[in-house]
């Protein structure tokens, strides 16, 4: 999963930062940073939920959200793809934990989940 923070005013950002540590997310507010990606090894339970999916099952879908409506937004994205949110229990919980760490770092910037 990738989260992107968008500024309300246009500003050219160029840096794309990738790390195996969640600490990379704290750099999103640096002036020249466009995107921060935390890459980590898959968690077995989540890997098991996602293995059956094919690329066509999850096309490029996005939604704007906040921490307050995050789980509902993800559940809605799954439903629009004909997927049961109950099947992805651990994945959704993990995404919510990531959102809890990430959203405070955005300082109110609009967030798009893709």
Secondary structure, 3 states (H helix, E strand, C coil): CCEEEECCCCCCCCEEEEECCHHHHHHHHCCCEEEEEECCCCCHHHHHHHHCCCHHHCCCCCEEECCCCHHHHHHHHHHHCCCCHHHHHHHHHHHHHHHHHHHHHHCCCEEEEC
